[in-house]
Amino acid sequence: MSRALHTGPFSHILCWVDGSAEACRAAEYAAQLARRLGAELSFLAIGQETGPGAGFEDYARIEHVSEPMTPLVETDTRACLSQAVTLAAEAGVEHAAQIVQTGSVTTAICAAARAQAADLVVVRNREAGFVARLLTASVSETLTKNCDFAVLSVR
């Protein structure tokens, strides 16, 4: 979407999708919000780095391959990412970006948000048990403490 259409407090929304039902609902919410605000929208999936196998370095040298290998994204996550872009188009958000990063969840989200100049990050909120809440911080809590943008957790 054009920046000229921007009408709200946020100009670029980044939504993390991980293949869960909660993440797919968060993607739909992010698409509706981006449309209402006239904001740009990007969807982020986090993949695993695919390291070169045995003999790859020789093959790469012989074939002159210098491109990094594409991160491996799980099937559920890839489907959620594709669905998110479709939902965005149906909501009237043109040109929603698809981004694949590697690394820990919070590090990848922060890096992608900075690279996209996102000022709002939408993440899924998965219900955690009492013990899990005591032992670990949620993604949204960690992002709020460590990154320079607003975080919206959608259930």
DSSP file with accessible surface (Angstrom, degrees, kcal/mol):
  #  RESIDUE AA STRUCTURE BP1 BP2  ACC     N-H-->O    O-->H-N    N-H-->O    O-->H-N    TCO  KAPPA ALPHA  PHI   PSI    X-CA   Y-CA   Z-CA
    1    1 A M              0   0   48      0, 0.0     2,-0.1     0, 0.0    39,-0.1   0.000 360.0 360.0 360.0 149.0    0.0    0.0    0.0
    2    2 A S    >   -     0   0   67      1,-0.1     3,-1.4    37,-0.1     4,-0.3  -0.415 360.0-132.1 -72.7 143.3    1.1    3.5   -0.7
    3    3 A R  G >  S+     0   0  122      1,-0.3     3,-1.6     2,-0.2    -1,-0.1   0.789 104.0  71.9 -64.8 -23.7    2.4    5.5    2.2
    4    4 A A  G 3  S+     0   0   92      1,-0.3    -1,-0.3     3,-0.0    -2,-0.0   0.782  93.7  54.9 -63.8 -24.3    0.1    8.3    1.0
    5    5 A L  G <  S+     0   0  101     -3,-1.4    -1,-0.3    33,-0.1    -2,-0.2   0.545  77.9 124.6 -84.4  -7.3   -2.9    6.3    2.2
    6    6 A H    <   +     0   0   65     -3,-1.6    32,-0.2    -4,-0.3    33,-0.1  -0.318  23.1 157.9 -59.4 124.4   -1.5    6.0    5.7
    7    7 A T        +     0   0  108     30,-2.5    31,-0.2     3,-0.2    -1,-0.2   0.413  45.9  66.3-127.5  -3.1   -4.1    7.3    8.1
    8    8 A G  S    S-     0   0   16     29,-1.2    29,-0.0     2,-0.4    -2,-0.0  -0.473  91.7 -89.7-117.6-171.9   -3.3    5.8   11.5
    9    9 A P  S    S+     0   0  100      0, 0.0     2,-0.4     0, 0.0    -3,-0.0   0.651 108.4  58.1 -74.4 -14.8   -0.7    5.7   14.3
   10   10 A F        -     0   0   57      1,-0.1    -2,-0.4    27,-0.1    -3,-0.2  -0.959  54.0-176.9-121.6 134.9    1.2    2.8   12.6
   11   11 A S  S    S+     0   0   24     -2,-0.4    29,-2.9     1,-0.3     2,-0.4   0.681  75.5  28.5-101.5 -23.0    2.7    2.9    9.1
   12   12 A H  E     -a   40   0A   4     27,-0.2   107,-2.0   105,-0.1   108,-1.4  -0.952  64.6-163.6-145.2 123.6    4.0   -0.6    8.9
   13   13 A I  E     -ab  41 120A   0     27,-3.0    29,-2.5    -2,-0.4     2,-0.5  -0.900   2.4-163.6-108.2 132.1    2.8   -3.8   10.6
   14   14 A L  E     -ab  42 121A   0    106,-2.6   108,-3.0    -2,-0.5     2,-0.5  -0.964   7.1-166.3-112.5 129.7    4.8   -6.9   10.9
   15   15 A C  E     -ab  43 122A   0     27,-2.7    29,-2.9    -2,-0.5     2,-0.4  -0.974  11.2-144.1-121.7 124.8    3.0  -10.1   11.8
   16   16 A W  E     -a   44   0A   9    106,-2.1     2,-0.4    -2,-0.5   108,-0.3  -0.718  17.1-169.9 -86.7 127.8    4.8  -13.3   12.9
   17   17 A V        +     0   0    0     27,-3.1    29,-0.5    -2,-0.4    64,-0.1  -0.963  16.8 171.4-118.8 137.5    3.2  -16.5   11.7
   18   18 A D        -     0   0   35     -2,-0.4    59,-0.2     2,-0.2    60,-0.1   0.274  59.9 -96.5-127.1   9.4    4.3  -19.9   13.0
   19   19 A G  S    S+     0   0   20      1,-0.3     2,-0.1    58,-0.3    58,-0.0   0.313  83.5 126.4  93.3  -9.0    1.7  -22.3   11.5
   20   20 A S  S  > S-     0   0   14      1,-0.1     4,-2.0    57,-0.0    -1,-0.3  -0.410  72.5-117.2 -79.9 158.7   -0.4  -22.4   14.6
   21   21 A A  H  > S+     0   0   61      1,-0.2     4,-2.1     2,-0.2     5,-0.2   0.890 117.3  55.3 -60.6 -37.5   -4.1  -21.7   14.5
   22   22 A E  H  > S+     0   0   45      1,-0.2     4,-2.3     2,-0.2    -1,-0.2   0.895 106.8  49.7 -62.9 -41.0   -3.5  -18.7   16.8
   23   23 A A  H  > S+     0   0    0      2,-0.2     4,-2.3     1,-0.2    -1,-0.2   0.884 108.7  51.9 -67.0 -38.5   -0.9  -17.3   14.4
   24   24 A a  H  X S+     0   0   21     -4,-2.0     4,-1.9     2,-0.2    -1,-0.2   0.898 110.6  48.4 -65.2 -38.3   -3.3  -17.6   11.5
   25   25 A R  H  X S+     0   0  116     -4,-2.1     4,-2.3     2,-0.2    -2,-0.2   0.902 110.1  52.0 -66.2 -39.4   -5.9  -15.7   13.5
   26   26 A A  H  X S+     0   0    0     -4,-2.3     4,-2.9     1,-0.2    -2,-0.2   0.890 107.1  53.6 -63.0 -37.3   -3.3  -13.1   14.3
   27   27 A A  H  X S+     0   0    0     -4,-2.3     4,-2.3     2,-0.2    -1,-0.2   0.911 108.6  48.6 -64.2 -41.2   -2.5  -12.8   10.6
   28   28 A E  H  X S+     0   0   93     -4,-1.9     4,-2.2     2,-0.2    -2,-0.2   0.928 112.5  48.4 -64.6 -41.8   -6.1  -12.1    9.8
   29   29 A Y  H  X S+     0   0   99     -4,-2.3     4,-2.6     1,-0.2    -2,-0.2   0.927 110.7  51.1 -63.0 -44.0   -6.4   -9.5   12.5
   30   30 A A  H  X S+     0   0    0     -4,-2.9     4,-2.8     1,-0.2    -1,-0.2   0.886 109.0  51.5 -61.6 -39.9   -3.2   -7.8   11.3
   31   31 A A  H  X S+     0   0    1     -4,-2.3     4,-2.2     2,-0.2    -1,-0.2   0.930 111.6  46.1 -64.0 -45.0   -4.6   -7.7    7.7
   32   32 A Q  H  X S+     0   0   60     -4,-2.2     4,-2.4     2,-0.2    -2,-0.2   0.915 114.2  48.7 -63.8 -41.1   -7.8   -6.1    8.9
   33   33 A L  H  X S+     0   0   24     -4,-2.6     4,-2.4     1,-0.2     6,-0.2   0.923 110.0  51.0 -65.5 -43.7   -5.9   -3.6   11.0
   34   34 A A  H  X>S+     0   0    0     -4,-2.8     5,-2.0     1,-0.2     4,-1.2   0.908 110.7  49.7 -60.6 -41.5   -3.5   -2.7    8.2
   35   35 A R  H ><5S+     0   0  106     -4,-2.2     3,-0.6     1,-0.2    -2,-0.2   0.953 112.3  46.5 -62.5 -47.6   -6.4   -2.1    5.9
   36   36 A R  H 3<5S+     0   0  125     -4,-2.4    -1,-0.2     1,-0.2    -2,-0.2   0.852 119.6  40.2 -63.9 -35.4   -8.2    0.2    8.4
   37   37 A L  H 3<5S-     0   0   27     -4,-2.4   -30,-2.5    -5,-0.2   -29,-1.2   0.536 104.7-124.3 -90.1  -9.7   -5.0    2.1    9.2
   38   38 A G  T <<5 +     0   0    8     -4,-1.2     2,-0.2    -3,-0.6    -3,-0.2   0.836  60.6 152.4  68.3  30.2   -3.7    2.3    5.6
   39   39 A A      < -     0   0    0     -5,-2.0   -27,-0.2    -6,-0.2    -1,-0.2  -0.586  50.6-109.0 -94.7 155.2   -0.5    0.7    6.8
   40   40 A E  E     -a   12   0A  55    -29,-2.9   -27,-3.0    -2,-0.2     2,-0.4  -0.451  36.8-148.5 -71.9 157.6    2.0   -1.5    5.0
   41   41 A L  E     +a   13   0A   5     53,-0.2    56,-2.1   -29,-0.2     2,-0.4  -0.996  18.6 178.5-139.1 133.3    2.0   -5.1    6.0
   42   42 A S  E     -ac  14  97A   1    -29,-2.5   -27,-2.7    -2,-0.4     2,-0.4  -0.989  15.5-149.2-130.5 143.6    4.6   -7.8    6.2
   43   43 A F  E     -ac  15  98A   0     54,-3.2    56,-2.9    -2,-0.4     2,-0.5  -0.939  13.6-155.6-112.5 136.2    4.3  -11.4    7.3
   44   44 A L  E     -ac  16  99A   0    -29,-2.9   -27,-3.1    -2,-0.4     2,-0.4  -0.936  11.4-176.8-116.7 129.7    7.3  -13.2    8.9
   45   45 A A  E     - c   0 100A   0     54,-2.7    56,-2.2    -2,-0.5     2,-0.6  -0.937  19.9-139.7-116.2 145.3    8.0  -16.9    9.1
   46   46 A I  E     - c   0 101A  34    -29,-0.5    56,-0.2    -2,-0.4     2,-0.2  -0.930  25.9-178.6-109.5 121.6   11.0  -18.2   11.0
   47   47 A G  E     - c   0 102A   8     54,-3.0    56,-0.6    -2,-0.6     2,-0.4  -0.570  29.2-100.7-110.4 175.8   12.9  -21.1    9.3
   48   48 A Q  B     -E   72   0B 121     24,-2.9    24,-3.0    -2,-0.2     2,-0.2  -0.805  38.6-111.1 -98.1 138.7   15.8  -23.2   10.1
   49   49 A E        -     0   0  155     -2,-0.4     2,-0.8    22,-0.2    21,-0.1  -0.471  26.5-142.0 -66.1 135.8   19.2  -22.5    8.6
   50   50 A T        -     0   0   44     19,-0.2    19,-0.2    -2,-0.2     3,-0.1  -0.906  17.3-155.4-103.8 108.2   20.1  -25.2    6.1
   51   51 A G        -     0   0   54     -2,-0.8     2,-0.1     1,-0.1     0, 0.0  -0.452  28.7 -91.4 -80.1 154.6   23.8  -25.8    6.3
   52   52 A P        -     0   0   71      0, 0.0    -1,-0.1     0, 0.0     3,-0.1  -0.416  42.1-133.3 -66.2 139.3   25.7  -27.3    3.5
   53   53 A G    >   -     0   0   54      1,-0.2     3,-2.1    -2,-0.1     4,-0.4  -0.199  46.0 -56.1 -81.2-179.6   26.0  -31.1    3.5
   54   54 A A  T 3  S+     0   0  115      1,-0.3    -1,-0.2     2,-0.1     0, 0.0  -0.332 128.0  14.7 -59.4 132.4   29.1  -33.1    2.9
   55   55 A G  T 3> S+     0   0   48     -3,-0.1     4,-2.2     1,-0.0    -1,-0.3   0.380  90.6 115.6  85.6  -5.3   30.7  -32.2   -0.4
   56   56 A F  H <> S+     0   0   54     -3,-2.1     4,-3.5     1,-0.2     5,-0.2   0.904  71.4  56.0 -64.5 -40.7   28.7  -29.0   -0.8
   57   57 A E  H  > S+     0   0  150     -4,-0.4     4,-2.2     1,-0.2    -1,-0.2   0.916 109.9  45.9 -59.9 -40.9   31.7  -26.7   -0.7
   58   58 A D  H  > S+     0   0   87      2,-0.2     4,-2.6     1,-0.2    -1,-0.2   0.936 114.7  47.7 -65.5 -45.7   33.4  -28.6   -3.5
   59   59 A Y  H  X S+     0   0  123     -4,-2.2     4,-2.9     1,-0.2    -2,-0.2   0.927 111.9  50.1 -59.8 -46.0   30.1  -28.5   -5.6
   60   60 A A  H  X>S+     0   0   12     -4,-3.5     5,-2.5     1,-0.2     4,-0.7   0.896 111.8  48.3 -61.9 -40.0   29.7  -24.8   -4.9
   61   61 A R  H ><5S+     0   0  156     -4,-2.2     3,-0.5    -5,-0.2    -2,-0.2   0.942 115.1  44.3 -65.9 -45.5   33.2  -24.1   -6.0
   62   62 A I  H 3<5S+     0   0  108     -4,-2.6    -2,-0.2     1,-0.2    -1,-0.2   0.916 121.2  38.7 -66.0 -42.9   32.9  -26.1   -9.2
   63   63 A E  H 3<5S-     0   0  110     -4,-2.9    -1,-0.2    -5,-0.2    -2,-0.2   0.439 108.3-122.1 -89.4  -0.4   29.5  -24.7  -10.1
   64   64 A H  T <<5 +     0   0  167     -4,-0.7     2,-0.6    -3,-0.5    -3,-0.2   0.912  51.0 164.9  59.0  44.6   30.3  -21.2   -8.9
   65   65 A V      < +     0   0   55     -5,-2.5    -1,-0.2    -6,-0.2    -2,-0.1  -0.846  12.1 153.5 -93.3 119.1   27.4  -21.2   -6.4
   66   66 A S        +     0   0  107     -2,-0.6    -1,-0.1     2,-0.1    -2,-0.0   0.403  34.6 111.9-124.3  -2.9   27.7  -18.4   -3.9
   67   67 A E  S    S-     0   0  147      1,-0.1     3,-0.1     3,-0.0     2,-0.0  -0.489  73.1-111.1 -70.8 141.9   24.1  -17.8   -3.0
   68   68 A P        -     0   0  110      0, 0.0     2,-0.1     0, 0.0    -1,-0.1  -0.368  39.5 -99.4 -68.2 152.8   23.2  -18.7    0.6
   69   69 A M        -     0   0   84    -19,-0.2   -19,-0.2     1,-0.1     3,-0.1  -0.460  40.5-104.2 -74.3 144.7   20.9  -21.7    1.0
   70   70 A T        -     0   0  113     -2,-0.1    -1,-0.1     1,-0.1   -20,-0.0  -0.488  40.1-107.2 -69.1 135.3   17.2  -20.9    1.5
   71   71 A P        -     0   0   32      0, 0.0     2,-0.5     0, 0.0   -22,-0.2  -0.294  32.1-114.8 -62.0 147.8   16.0  -21.4    5.1
   72   72 A L  B     -E   48   0B 100    -24,-3.0   -24,-2.9    -3,-0.1     2,-0.5  -0.751  32.2-167.4 -87.3 123.3   13.8  -24.5    5.7
   73   73 A V        -     0   0    9     -2,-0.5   -26,-0.1   -26,-0.2     5,-0.0  -0.953  24.8-113.3-115.5 130.7   10.3  -23.6    6.7
   74   74 A E     >  -     0   0  127     -2,-0.5     4,-2.7     1,-0.1     5,-0.2  -0.207  26.8-114.5 -60.7 152.2    7.9  -26.2    8.1
   75   75 A T  H  > S+     0   0  118      1,-0.2     4,-2.5     2,-0.2     5,-0.2   0.893 115.0  50.0 -57.2 -45.4    4.9  -27.1    6.0
   76   76 A D  H  > S+     0   0  108      1,-0.2     4,-2.2     2,-0.2    -1,-0.2   0.900 112.6  47.7 -62.6 -39.6    2.3  -25.7    8.5
   77   77 A T  H  > S+     0   0   10    -59,-0.2     4,-2.5     2,-0.2   -58,-0.3   0.921 111.3  49.6 -68.2 -43.8    4.2  -22.4    8.7
   78   78 A R  H  X S+     0   0  114     -4,-2.7     4,-2.4     1,-0.2    -2,-0.2   0.917 111.8  49.5 -61.7 -40.8    4.5  -22.1    5.0
   79   79 A A  H  X S+     0   0   58     -4,-2.5     4,-2.7    -5,-0.2    -1,-0.2   0.913 111.3  48.7 -64.9 -41.2    0.8  -22.8    4.6
   80   80 A a  H  X S+     0   0    3     -4,-2.2     4,-2.5     2,-0.2    -2,-0.2   0.903 110.7  51.4 -65.5 -39.7    0.0  -20.2    7.3
   81   81 A L  H  X S+     0   0    1     -4,-2.5     4,-1.9     2,-0.2    -2,-0.2   0.936 112.2  45.9 -62.6 -45.6    2.3  -17.6    5.5
   82   82 A S  H  X S+     0   0   66     -4,-2.4     4,-2.0     1,-0.2    -2,-0.2   0.924 113.1  49.7 -64.2 -43.5    0.5  -18.3    2.2
   83   83 A Q  H  X S+     0   0   95     -4,-2.7     4,-2.9     1,-0.2    -1,-0.2   0.892 107.2  56.2 -62.5 -38.3   -2.9  -18.0    3.8
   84   84 A A  H  X S+     0   0    1     -4,-2.5     4,-2.3     2,-0.2    -1,-0.2   0.921 107.1  47.8 -61.8 -43.3   -1.9  -14.8    5.5
   85   85 A V  H  X S+     0   0   34     -4,-1.9     4,-2.3     2,-0.2    -1,-0.2   0.908 112.3  50.0 -65.9 -39.1   -1.0  -13.1    2.2
   86   86 A T  H  X S+     0   0   69     -4,-2.0     4,-2.5     2,-0.2    -2,-0.2   0.932 110.4  49.7 -63.5 -44.9   -4.3  -14.3    0.7
   87   87 A L  H  X S+     0   0   27     -4,-2.9     4,-1.8     1,-0.2    -2,-0.2   0.891 109.6  52.3 -61.0 -39.5   -6.3  -12.9    3.7
   88   88 A A  H  X>S+     0   0    0     -4,-2.3     5,-3.0     2,-0.2     4,-0.6   0.931 109.8  47.8 -63.1 -45.3   -4.5   -9.6    3.3
   89   89 A A  H ><5S+     0   0   65     -4,-2.3     3,-1.2     1,-0.2    -2,-0.2   0.918 111.4  50.6 -61.8 -43.1   -5.4   -9.4   -0.4
   90   90 A E  H 3<5S+     0   0  146     -4,-2.5    -1,-0.2     1,-0.3    -2,-0.2   0.821 108.2  53.4 -64.2 -30.1   -9.0  -10.3    0.5
   91   91 A A  H 3<5S-     0   0   10     -4,-1.8    -1,-0.3    -5,-0.2    -2,-0.2   0.552 125.6-102.7 -80.2  -8.9   -9.0   -7.5    3.1
   92   92 A G  T <<5S+     0   0   38     -3,-1.2     2,-0.7    -4,-0.6    -3,-0.2   0.589  77.2 136.6  97.9  13.1   -7.8   -5.0    0.5
   93   93 A V      < -     0   0    2     -5,-3.0     3,-0.5    -6,-0.2    -1,-0.3  -0.839  41.0-153.7 -95.7 112.9   -4.1   -4.8    1.5
   94   94 A E        +     0   0  122     -2,-0.7   -53,-0.2     1,-0.2    -5,-0.0  -0.611  65.5   9.8 -86.2 147.3   -2.1   -4.9   -1.6
   95   95 A H  S    S-     0   0  161     -2,-0.3     2,-0.3     1,-0.2    -1,-0.2   0.854  70.6-175.3  60.9  42.2    1.5   -6.2   -1.8
   96   96 A A        -     0   0   16     -3,-0.5   -54,-0.2   -11,-0.2     2,-0.2  -0.546  24.9-127.3 -66.4 131.2    1.8   -7.8    1.7
   97   97 A A  E     -c   42   0A  36    -56,-2.1   -54,-3.2    -2,-0.3     2,-0.5  -0.548  11.8-146.9 -84.7 148.5    5.4   -8.9    2.0
   98   98 A Q  E     -c   43   0A 111     -2,-0.2     2,-0.4   -56,-0.2   -54,-0.2  -0.976  20.5-176.5-113.1 125.5    6.5  -12.4    2.9
   99   99 A I  E     -c   44   0A  24    -56,-2.9   -54,-2.7    -2,-0.5     2,-0.5  -0.966  13.1-164.0-125.0 138.5    9.8  -12.6    4.9
  100  100 A V  E     +c   45   0A  48     -2,-0.4     2,-0.3   -56,-0.2   -54,-0.2  -0.990  16.9 173.4-122.4 122.9   11.7  -15.7    6.1
  101  101 A Q  E     -c   46   0A  59    -56,-2.2   -54,-3.0    -2,-0.5     2,-0.3  -0.827  19.0-142.0-118.5 164.2   14.3  -15.2    8.8
  102  102 A T  E     +c   47   0A  42     -2,-0.3     2,-0.2   -56,-0.2   -54,-0.1  -0.813  54.0  59.4-120.4 164.6   16.4  -17.6   10.8
  103  103 A G  S    S-     0   0   52    -56,-0.6    -2,-0.1    -2,-0.3     2,-0.0  -0.630  93.1 -21.4 115.8-172.6   17.5  -17.5   14.4
  104  104 A S     >  -     0   0   63     -2,-0.2     4,-2.9     1,-0.1     5,-0.3  -0.321  68.7-110.1 -68.3 156.5   15.7  -17.4   17.7
  105  105 A V  H  > S+     0   0   50      1,-0.2     4,-2.5     2,-0.2     5,-0.2   0.943 114.8  40.7 -56.2 -54.9   12.1  -16.2   17.6
  106  106 A T  H  > S+     0   0   36      1,-0.2     4,-2.5     2,-0.2    -1,-0.2   0.902 116.1  49.7 -67.4 -37.9   12.6  -12.8   19.3
  107  107 A T  H  > S+     0   0   89      2,-0.2     4,-2.4     1,-0.2    -1,-0.2   0.928 113.2  47.1 -64.5 -43.6   15.9  -12.1   17.6
  108  108 A A  H  X S+     0   0    1     -4,-2.9     4,-2.5     2,-0.2     5,-0.2   0.907 112.8  48.9 -65.7 -41.1   14.4  -12.8   14.2
  109  109 A I  H  X S+     0   0    0     -4,-2.5     4,-2.7    -5,-0.3     5,-0.2   0.941 112.4  47.7 -65.1 -46.4   11.3  -10.7   14.8
  110  110 A b  H  X S+     0   0   12     -4,-2.5     4,-2.4    -5,-0.2     5,-0.2   0.931 113.6  48.0 -59.7 -44.9   13.3   -7.7   16.1
  111  111 A A  H  X S+     0   0   41     -4,-2.4     4,-2.5    -5,-0.2    -1,-0.2   0.921 113.7  46.5 -63.5 -44.2   15.7   -7.9   13.1
  112  112 A A  H  X S+     0   0    2     -4,-2.5     4,-2.2     2,-0.2     6,-0.2   0.912 111.5  51.6 -66.0 -41.6   12.8   -8.2   10.6
  113  113 A A  H  X>S+     0   0    1     -4,-2.7     5,-2.7    -5,-0.2     4,-0.6   0.925 112.7  45.7 -62.1 -42.4   10.9   -5.3   12.2
  114  114 A R  H ><5S+     0   0  141     -4,-2.4     3,-0.8    -5,-0.2    -2,-0.2   0.925 112.7  49.9 -66.1 -44.0   14.0   -3.1   12.0
  115  115 A A  H 3<5S+     0   0   81     -4,-2.5    -1,-0.2     1,-0.2    -2,-0.2   0.849 117.1  41.0 -64.3 -33.3   14.7   -4.1    8.4
  116  116 A Q  H 3<5S-     0   0   65     -4,-2.2    -1,-0.2    -5,-0.2    -2,-0.2   0.437 107.5-124.1 -92.2  -2.6   11.1   -3.4    7.4
  117  117 A A  T <<5 +     0   0   62     -3,-0.8     2,-0.2    -4,-0.6    -3,-0.2   0.879  48.1 174.7  57.1  39.2   10.8   -0.2    9.5
  118  118 A A      < -     0   0   11     -5,-2.7    -1,-0.2    -6,-0.2  -105,-0.2  -0.556  25.0-172.4 -75.7 138.8    7.8   -1.8   11.2
  119  119 A D  S    S+     0   0   48   -107,-2.0    31,-1.7    -2,-0.2     2,-0.3   0.424  73.2  43.6-111.4  -1.4    6.4    0.2   14.1
  120  120 A L  E     -bd  13 150A   7   -108,-1.4  -106,-2.6    29,-0.2     2,-0.5  -0.983  64.6-163.7-142.2 131.1    3.9   -2.4   15.2
  121  121 A V  E     -bd  14 151A   0     29,-2.5    31,-3.0    -2,-0.3     2,-0.5  -0.968   6.6-157.5-115.0 128.9    4.5   -6.2   15.6
  122  122 A V  E     +bd  15 152A   0   -108,-3.0  -106,-2.1    -2,-0.5     2,-0.3  -0.921  18.3 173.5-106.3 126.0    1.5   -8.5   15.8
  123  123 A V  E     - d   0 153A   0     29,-2.5    31,-2.9    -2,-0.5     2,-0.2  -0.910  33.1-104.4-127.9 158.9    2.2  -11.9   17.4
  124  124 A R  E     - d   0 154A  43     -2,-0.3     2,-0.6  -108,-0.3    16,-0.2  -0.494  24.7-140.4 -79.7 151.7    0.0  -14.8   18.4
  125  125 A N        -     0   0   49     29,-2.4     2,-0.5    -2,-0.2    -1,-0.0  -0.951  17.6-167.1-115.0 108.5   -0.9  -15.3   22.1
  126  126 A R        -     0   0  110     -2,-0.6     2,-0.3    29,-0.1    29,-0.0  -0.841  28.8-112.8 -98.0 132.2   -0.9  -19.0   23.0
  127  127 A E        -     0   0  117     -2,-0.5     2,-0.3     1,-0.0    -1,-0.0  -0.457  37.3-163.1 -64.6 121.0   -2.4  -19.9   26.3
  128  128 A A        -     0   0   39     -2,-0.3    10,-0.0     1,-0.1    -1,-0.0  -0.818  18.7-111.4-106.4 149.3    0.4  -21.2   28.6
  129  129 A G     >  -     0   0   48     -2,-0.3     4,-2.3     1,-0.1     5,-0.2  -0.211  36.0 -99.7 -70.2 169.0    0.0  -23.2   31.7
  130  130 A F  H  > S+     0   0  132      1,-0.2     4,-1.7     2,-0.2     5,-0.1   0.919 122.1  47.3 -58.3 -47.5    0.8  -21.8   35.1
  131  131 A V  H  > S+     0   0   95      1,-0.2     4,-2.1     2,-0.2    -1,-0.2   0.922 110.8  52.0 -64.3 -42.9    4.2  -23.5   35.4
  132  132 A A  H  > S+     0   0   42      1,-0.2     4,-2.3     2,-0.2    -1,-0.2   0.905 108.2  51.7 -61.4 -40.0    5.2  -22.4   31.9
  133  133 A R  H  < S+     0   0  134     -4,-2.3    -1,-0.2     1,-0.2    -2,-0.2   0.855 110.8  49.0 -65.5 -33.2    4.3  -18.8   32.7
  134  134 A L  H  < S+     0   0  118     -4,-1.7    -1,-0.2    -5,-0.2    -2,-0.2   0.862 117.1  40.3 -70.9 -36.2    6.5  -18.9   35.8
  135  135 A L  H  < S+     0   0  137     -4,-2.1     2,-0.3    -5,-0.1    -2,-0.2   0.762 118.9  31.6 -89.3 -27.0    9.5  -20.4   34.0
  136  136 A T  S  < S-     0   0   93     -4,-2.3     2,-0.3    -5,-0.2    -1,-0.1  -0.966  70.4-124.5-135.4 151.3    9.5  -18.5   30.7
  137  137 A A        -     0   0   51     -2,-0.3    -3,-0.1     1,-0.1     2,-0.0  -0.634  36.5-112.1 -86.3 148.6    8.6  -15.1   29.4
  138  138 A S     >  -     0   0   46     -2,-0.3     4,-2.5     1,-0.1     5,-0.2  -0.336  25.7-110.4 -74.1 163.4    6.2  -14.9   26.5
  139  139 A V  H  > S+     0   0   31      1,-0.2     4,-2.8     2,-0.2     5,-0.2   0.935 119.9  50.9 -59.1 -45.5    7.4  -13.8   23.0
  140  140 A S  H  > S+     0   0   23      1,-0.2     4,-2.5   -16,-0.2    -1,-0.2   0.899 109.8  49.8 -63.2 -39.0    5.4  -10.6   23.4
  141  141 A E  H  > S+     0   0   97      2,-0.2     4,-2.0     1,-0.2    -1,-0.2   0.929 112.6  47.1 -63.3 -44.8    6.9   -9.8   26.8
  142  142 A T  H  X S+     0   0   32     -4,-2.5     4,-2.0     2,-0.2    -2,-0.2   0.914 113.2  48.3 -64.4 -42.9   10.4  -10.4   25.5
  143  143 A L  H  X S+     0   0    0     -4,-2.8     4,-2.2     1,-0.2     6,-0.3   0.924 109.9  52.5 -63.3 -43.0    9.8   -8.2   22.5
  144  144 A T  H  < S+     0   0   92     -4,-2.5    -1,-0.2    -5,-0.2    -2,-0.2   0.899 114.8  41.9 -60.7 -39.7    8.3   -5.4   24.6
  145  145 A K  H  < S+     0   0  160     -4,-2.0    -1,-0.2    -5,-0.2    -2,-0.2   0.820 125.6  31.2 -76.4 -31.9   11.3   -5.4   26.9
  146  146 A N  H  < S+     0   0  110     -4,-2.0     2,-0.3    -5,-0.2    -2,-0.2   0.513 107.7  61.4-111.9  -6.9   14.0   -5.7   24.2
  147  147 A b  S  < S-     0   0   10     -4,-2.2     2,-0.8    -5,-0.2   -37,-0.0  -0.867  72.7-122.0-127.9 160.3   12.9   -4.0   21.0
  148  148 A D  S    S+     0   0  147     -2,-0.3     2,-0.3   -38,-0.1    -4,-0.1  -0.419  78.2  73.5-100.6  57.4   11.8   -0.5   19.9
  149  149 A F  S    S-     0   0   29     -2,-0.8   -29,-0.2    -6,-0.3     2,-0.2  -0.982  83.6 -88.3-156.7 165.3    8.3   -1.0   18.6
  150  150 A A  E     -d  120   0A  40    -31,-1.7   -29,-2.5    -2,-0.3     2,-0.4  -0.512  37.8-151.9 -76.9 146.9    4.8   -1.6   19.8
  151  151 A V  E     -d  121   0A  34    -31,-0.2     2,-0.5    -2,-0.2   -29,-0.2  -0.986   8.7-167.5-125.2 131.0    3.7   -5.2   20.2
  152  152 A L  E     -d  122   0A  55    -31,-3.0   -29,-2.5    -2,-0.4     2,-0.6  -0.980   8.2-156.8-119.3 120.8    0.1   -6.5   19.9
  153  153 A S  E     -d  123   0A  41     -2,-0.5     2,-0.4   -31,-0.2   -29,-0.2  -0.882  11.4-162.6-100.5 120.5   -0.6  -10.0   21.1
  154  154 A V  E      d  124   0A  18    -31,-2.9   -29,-2.4    -2,-0.6  -128,-0.2  -0.882 360.0 360.0-109.2 133.2   -3.7  -11.6   19.5
  155  155 A R              0   0  158     -2,-0.4   -29,-0.1   -31,-0.2   -31,-0.0  -0.729 360.0 360.0-100.5 360.0   -5.5  -14.6   20.9
